[in-house]
Amino acid sequence: MRSEKDCELPKLRRKLWTIHEDSRIKNELLNLDAASNFRKTVAKQNASMNWE
């Protein structure tokens, strides 16, 4: 017979996995934000250099 703990483990694993996936997705979004901000900054710098 399975104990209650055996039933809890899969739930905990799923919960941990969900948290892990959420943080991974957030990190990717932050990286995308940083990359697009960086590109905008570079574009601005290039634009200002062209005027000089």
Contacts in CASP RR format, 6 or more apart in sequence:
PFRMAT RR
TARGET T0000
AUTHOR 0000-0000-0000
METHOD contacts of the structure
MODEL  1
MRSEKDCELPKLRRKLWTIHEDSRIKNELLNLDAASNFRKTVAKQNASMN
WE
END
